[in-house]
Amino acid sequence: MKVLFVCTGNTCRSPLAQAIFQQMTDEEGISDMQADSAGVYCGYGEPMSDNTTRIIEEMEIFFTHTSQPISQKLIDGSDLVVTMTRGHKRLLESVVDGAKLFCMDDISGSGDIDDPYGGDMRTYRAVEEQIRSGMGAVIEKLRSVSDGSFVE
């Protein structure tokens, strides 16, 4: 099972969500779930922001990342597409099957996850906490897809 996390530039929120997902599934011993990330307005090959890199390094997981724009191939290869905001979701509604397109708020009630780009570490940590607090619900949603009990 695979989830695709989507934000704007694919340098802050979505790679952080991907790393948190990886950390949580590793800790739970879940080997049949994977994550990727992409941006709605980005190019290929940009590094993560410095503060995102710092947080991920503190998580002590192996994680390499460069930005990539969302593509039909990434969408088709995913069981769930999870956006960081309702605005991102609206942008993708015409190209992603509605049955697998959600924003984090739809799944976890976390609200839109604001872009921390350019902010200080306190701003990034708040985003990390917001993503982390909703990630269990994302993992459960992906489980419901895999066992056929998926309901909106």
Secondary structure, DSSP 8 states (H G I E B T S, - for coil): -EEEEEESSSSSHHHHHHHHHHHHHHHTT--S-EEEEEESS--S-----HHHHHHHHHTT--------B--HHHHHT-SEEEESSHHHHHHHTTTS-GGGEEEHHHHH--------TT--HHHHHHHHHHHHHHHHHHHHHHHHHHTT----
